[in-house]
């Protein structure tokens, strides 16, 4: 709880301001997790068809709907880990890009969260299951407007820790860790140099993982290293083999172009 006996109005206002900044940053972080962990293509069948739709939705947003319907049917028929992970992912994407209103958005995040929880129960050592759980839960809480910052922080930190304990070289997990420590204010454990370390490791493992490239540039901007930031943003914009093209087209290239314009004269 923020309010306690003996806390001055000025101190309380300051803490609320810091928390508001934190939540704004975490909202951006979790929005970008939606396509952070692209699994390898399934071998065949409806899961493969859904995977193709998910990984090409930048060409036609209606493909998100088709993927969701395919996966819901598959999970009802045979709830494999593969189907659960893809369904949790597609519900997060659907909420971000296709939901017609807030109620539909919240319901989709809830479904994605619950599906990811089932995936964790089925495979507690699956890094992707923990990633989708954290992403859907965080986006639901932010959209609902009833977020407890301490709850979100503790949940995200635990999920990030779990992901990297299970796989220290998990590129999306490293990128998420970098975003987390970049966005979190120092008073709550934020650490820009630590964030930079996670993001550089992610890029050393996958130089084409453009989400990590954008976040690294933001670290460099936060540290006043504008020349390095511009070089990093240009690499993202000029990328010709992004690890996930839909993510690059829909989020990372436009974000890199905007950031580059903002710091062009720095």
N, C-alpha and C positions, 0 to 999 in steps of 0.2 A: 504494500500500500504506500502511496506517496504521502498521504496526509498523516501526521503524527503529532502528538503533543509537543509543543515547544518549537515547532517549525514556523519561521517567520513567513509573512506573506511574500517578501522579496525572494527568500530562499525557495519557497514553494513554486513561485512563478518561474524562477530560473530552472528548476528541475523539470517542470512541465515543458518549458521551451526546449530543453535538451532532449527530453523524451519524444517531443513532437518531431524534432529533426531526425532522431533515430528511427522512428516509425516510417517517416517519409523515405529514408534511405533503404530500410528493409523492404518496403513495398516495391521499390525499384529492383532490389536484389531478387526477390522472390518472383517477380514478374518475369525476369530473365532466366530463371531456372527452368521454365516450361519446356524448353527444347535443349536442355544442357546435356542430357545423357542418352545419346542415340544408340540403341542396342544394335547388334549386327542383324542383318535380315534373317527372318525365320526361313526354314527350308521350303515350305510349300503350304497350300491351303488358305483358309480365310485369314489366318494370322499374317501370312505374307502379304495378302491383298491389303489388309488394314495397314500394315507397316509401310507399304508403298504409298498409300494415301496420306499417312501422317508425314512422311518425309518429303512430300511434294506439295503440301498444302499451299505454298506460296504461289503456285500456278492456278489454284482454284480452291477457295476457302470451303466450298461445299464438300471437299474431300474429307474434311474433319468430321462432318456429319456421317459420311459413309463409313469411315473408320470406327467411329463410336458405335454405330449400329452393328457392324460386323463383330466387334469385340464383345459387346454386351451379349449377343447371341452365343458367342463362343464360350464366354465365362459361364453362362447359364447351362451350357451343354457339358463343358469339360474345363473347369477352372484351373488351368495350368499356371505356373508361375509366369511364363512368358506372356500369356494372355492377360493376366492381372497387371503386370507391369505396364504393358502397352495401354490397357484401359485406363489406368490411373493417369498416365501421361496424356492421353487424348482428352480426358475430362478437364484437365487443367488448360489445355490448348483451347478446347471448346468454350470454356468459361471466359477466356481472354479474348477470343476472336469472334465467337458466334452467339453468345448469350444475348437475347433481346432486351433483358432487363436485369435488375439487381437480384431479384428472387431466383431467376434461372441461373445466374452466375453463382450465387451461393449454393444452390442445390448441386451444381456440377462440381464445385470444389469439395463439397461434403462427400459426394459419391467418389471422387478421386481419392480423398483422404481415407475413406472406409475401405476402398479396394486396395490401397497401398498397405493398410493395416493387415488385411488378409494376406497380402504377399509377405509381409514381415512374419506373420504367424506361420506361414508355410515355409519360409526360408529366412530365418533370423540373420543369416550371414550374407544376405544379398545387399550390396551397397546401393543398388538402384532402388530397391524397395524403401530403404530409409530416405533416399533422396526425394522420391515422389511423395512420401508421407510428409516430410518437412515442407515441401513446396506447396502442396494442396492445403495443409493445415494453416500455414502462414498466410496464404492468399485469402483463405476463408476468413481468418481473424481480422485481417486488414479491411476487407470488403464489408464485413459485418459491422465494423466500427465499434466493437466492444473488446478491443485488444488490450491485454495486460502486457506491458512491455517486458516486465521481468519474466513472465511466462514464455513469451515468444523467444526472448534471448536464451533462456535456459534450454528450451526445446531445440532451438537451432544449434546451439553449441553442442548439445548431447548428440544430435543426429550427425553433425559434421565430424565430431570425434569418433563416432561409431563407424562412419563411412571410411575414414582414413585409418582406423585401426584394422578394419577388415581388408583394406587395400590401400597402402600408403602411396601407390602410384595411380590412384583413381582420378583421372583428369577432371571430370566434372566436379568431383568432391573437392579437389584442390582449388578449382576455380570458385566454387561456393565458399570455401574457407577464405580465399582472398577477398571476395566481395564482402563477406561478413566482417572481417577485421578492418576493411576500408570504410564501410558504412557506419560501423558502431562508433559512437563518440568515445574518446579516450576515458572519460569518467566511468564508462561501462565496459572497459577492456579493449577498446579499439586500438589498433596498432598498425599504422601505415607501412612501416618497414616489414613487419611480419606479413602483412597482406601481399606486399611486393614479392616476398620470398615464395609464398604459395603460388602466385600467378606465374612467376618465372619458372618454377618447377613444372607447372602444368604445360607451359609452352615448350619447355625442353622435351617433354614427352610427346607432345602433339603440337608442332609449330602452326598447324592450320586450324587450331581450335580458337575461332575468332572471338568468342565471348571473353576468354582470358586475355586476348590482345587488347580489347576495349578497356577492360578493368585495369590492366597494367598501365595503360595510358592515363587513366584517371588517377592512379597512384602517383604517377610521375607529375601530373598537374598539381596534385595536393602537396607535393614536395618542391614545387617551383622549378621542375626540370623540364622546361617547355620544349626545348629542342628535341630531347629524347621522346617526349610525348608526341610531338608532331610526326617523328619518324615512325613511331609505333602505330599511330592512327592511319598513316599512309599505307603501311603494310596491310592493315585490315581492309582498307578501301580497295587496294589493288590485288587482294587475294584472289587467286584463280582456282584454287582447289580447297575451298572451305570444308572442314570436316562435316559440317551439316549445312547444306546450301539454303534450306528454308530459314533457318535461324539467321544466317548471314544476310539474306535478302530482306527479311521482314524486320530485323532488329539491329544487327551489328553494323552493317554498312551505313544505314541512315544515321545511327548514333555516332559512328566515327566521323561522318561528314559534318554533323552538327558540332561536335566537340572541336574538330579541327578549325571550323570557321570561328568558334568562340575564342580560340587561343592563337589565331593566326598572327596577331600583332604583339603577343606577349614576349 
